[in-house]
Amino acid sequence: MMGIKSTQEKMYYNFSLSKRLPEDHLLRKVSQVIDLSFVRALVADKYSHTGQPSIDPEVIFKMMLIGYLYGITSERRLAEDISLNMGYMWFMGYDLDEPTPNHSVLSKARSRYGKEVFEQFFQRILEQCIKAGLVKGEKVYMDSTYIQANASRDSIVPRQDAVEPLLSSKEYVEKVFAENPVEDDKPEEIKEQKPPENINNTETKENRDLRDSNPLSNKTHFSKTDPECSIVSHKSPMLPVKLAYKEHFTVDEHKRVITAVKVTPGAISDEALLPTLIREQPCPVKEVCADTKYGTYDNYKYLYTQGITPTIPPWLPSGTSTPGRLDKREYTYDSKTDTYICPSGKKLTRGKNPLSYPTFTKYLSQKEDCRKCALSNKCLRDNKRNRRTLYRHMDDVFKERAMEHLLTDEAQETMRKRKVYAEWVNAESKTRHGLRRAMFRGLEQTTIQVMMTASAQNLKRLVAQMPAPTTIFKELYANFCYFLSFLGKQPVFA
C-alpha cells in the first residue's frame, strides 16, 4: 500500500540537538579538541563594565570559525545558514527556539577587537598544536601567495588625482557651468533631437584599452576603493593586471601546521619577510626550505648566522648568464690566495672595487692568458673584450655553502616535498576556505581574514589527530583479549 506523508506540525517535540549531530561531525570534533572560552580573556578590555550584555565573544568566534571552516565568504549568508543548520546551532550553544545572532555582530566585532586579538587567537590555536605534538621545528617550508583585493581594476586612478587641491565654491560653480552649457529656450518639441554620443560606449572602451596598454605602477597609480592594496602585473601579456595583497607563511614539516603568518601589500618582495617569519617561529628551526625568490645573499647570511640550514636555490636575475658562455660556477675560488681559477688553470686576481657596487669585489684575468687560451670563445662575451671579469659578493661564502648543501640527496628530497607541503596549504586555503579573494578592504581587515583562515586550517590538523571511535574500540577489545589470555580464557559474546 502506498504511504502518504503527513505535513501537520506537532505542538511538542521530543528532540535533542546533541543526539541529532553525528559523532564524526567536524564541529563536534572541534569542540572536543579545544575549549574556546579563552577568547573572553583576550577581548575583556574591549568591553565596558556597564550597559546591556553583549553577544558572548565565544559565540562570535565560533560563528566566524564556522564560516572559515566551511568556506562561507558572505557574512549575511553565514548568519542565514546558522539559523537553519542544526549542527551550526549546536556548536554555538543555541537551541532550536533561540534566535541566532545577526550578521552585523561580526563586522562590529572585527572593528572593536582589531587585528591584534585575531593574531593572539592564531597563537593560542598554534600553542594547542604544539602541546599535541604536531610541531617539531626541525624543518619548515616558506612560501607566499597572492590574495585578490576586494576592489575592481576600474578603481585604479593616477596618484596625482589624489593630491590635487579641492576646488573652491566659486571654481566649482564655474566648472559646472563650463561643462554644462545653458541651452536655448526653444520648446522641447522644436529642439533638434540629436543621437546620444558614444552610444556604443566606444570612448570608454578606447580609454580602457589605453589604460591597459600603459604600464601601471604603484608609484604612479593606486586603487581609490582600497588604497592599501598593490597593483600586481605579470611579465606575460596574457595575464591581466590585478589588485592584490600577499600572504607570507611557514609550514612545519611534521603535520603541516602553519607556524607563522604575515600579510602585506602585493608589491612587497618575498625575500624581505624571511627574517620576520623566522623570528616568529614557536620552536627553534633547524632547516628552512623555500623557492628561488628567497635565495639572496642577505637571507643566506642571516640563516647561517642563526644556525639554520637553508635549502633554498639561489636567485638569479634575468640576463646574468649568456647561453654558451662559461658560467661563474665553473670557476674555483681559492680563499687562501683570494683568486679565482678558471677551467684552464689560470688565475683571476683581485682588481679595483666598483664604486657602483660596494658589496662586490672585482676579479680580472690576464690579457696574455686569455689571448692564448683555447676556451676564449666560450669565456669572453665578445671579441672586443680581451679578459674575463668576475664579481664576488662580500657574503658569497654563505651562498657557496648553500649551493654545496643543495647538491646533497637530502636537499633534493626536501625540495620535492615543498610542493606537497607549502603549495598544498596554499591550495587548501583558497579552494576550501575562501582565501582566493579578500572578503573585506584594507590591510587590517585582510589580516584578520588570513589569521582566521590559518587558525581554521590548524584546527583541522588538531581534529585529524583524534583517534576514530572504531580505533578506540579495537584497542579496548585487544587489551581485553590480552587480559583474558593471562587467565586462560577466551572472550565469549552472546
Secondary structure, 3 states (H helix, E strand, C coil): CCCCCCCCCCCCCCCCHHHHCCCCCHHHHHHHHCCHHHHHHHCHHHCCCCCCCCCCHHHHHHHHHHHHHCCCCCHHHHHHHHHHCHHHHHHHCCCCCCCCCCCHHHHHHHHHHCHHHHHHHHHHHHHHHHHCCCCCCCEEEEEEEEEECCCCHHHEEEHHHHHCCCCCHHHHHHHHHHHCCCCCCCCCCCCCCCCCCCCCCHHHHHHHHHHHHCCCCCCCEEECCCCCCEEECCCCCCCCCEEEEEEEEEEECCCCCEEEEEEEECCCCCHHHHHHHHHCCCCCCCEEECCHHHCCHHHHHHHHHCCCEEECCCCCCCCCCCCCCCCHHHCEEECCCCEEECCCCCEEEECCCCCCCCCEEEEECCHHHHHHCCCHHHHCCCCCCCCCEEEEECCHHHHHHHHHHHCCHHHHHHHHHHHHHHHHHHHHHHHCCCCCECCCCCHHHHHHHHHHHHHHHHHHHHHHCCCCHHHHHHHHHHHHHHHHHHCCCCCCCC
